[in-house]
Amino acid sequence: MTRVNLTRTIVDALEEWYSKPALIHAASTGQAELLALLLTHSAHLRDMPRPTPTPMSEYSMASLGSSMFSAASCAPPSFYGARGPALFAACHSKEWRCVEVLLTAGVPRGNINSQCDAAKRTALHLAVQAGQVSIVARLLEAGASHQAYNVFGRQPLHDACASGNIDIVKTFLHYAADPVARVRTGNQALHKSGDEGKTPYQLAKARRHESVCRCIEERLGYTPT
């Protein structure tokens, strides 16, 4: 049996057993070596005959957890198209080695930005919240949008400034993220938090993250209000 045929057999077995794309299973369970194997042979596996696909809503609710993907997620992806969902699944599961493997192999920019959970958190939001400086940088380099808003009206930079992670803030500023973009109107919890309408700079200032404030001031060339 050739290596490609063996990989094809592995893919069939995984997808039959777990009822989800093999890439997503490998990424969400931290199997970086398996993920690399699948990606290495993706050109051969892309056009392989597929079983009757399971709607992505079923992947979300039954296989991946109801909070992982938003209800807006579309039908199950092709093998190549599964890279975006697999990247998000790896970030959601905090499997950062798998994230690195996927980004090295290449993930379509549109697929990076179209995946989110029920709270509209993208892979970039998740990496920021986990404090993963190098992953944030790689996601931005790969085309992840720093302008994406979650249901609380926050862009990833809002979260970075609120947490006081100076290295992540510097990374965002390098990629031209806006330190004076305002938090959008969100749900009732946001109104109670008092963050509505605040900028990343103001969030850092309110939490006394002085090094973050100085970094933003130097980047802007003035002290924002």
BELDA-V706462 format. One record per helix or strand of 3 or more residues. SS is the DSSP state (~ for helix, > for strand). FROM is the first residue (numbers start at 0). TO is the last residue. If there is no record, write none. Layout:
ss=SS from=FROM to=TO
ss=SS from=FROM to=TO
//
This chain:
ss=~ from=2 to=17
ss=~ from=21 to=27
ss=~ from=31 to=39
ss=~ from=41 to=44
ss=~ from=55 to=63
ss=~ from=81 to=91
ss=~ from=95 to=104
ss=~ from=108 to=113
ss=~ from=122 to=128
ss=~ from=132 to=140
ss=~ from=155 to=162
ss=~ from=165 to=173
ss=~ from=187 to=192
ss=~ from=199 to=205
ss=~ from=209 to=219
//
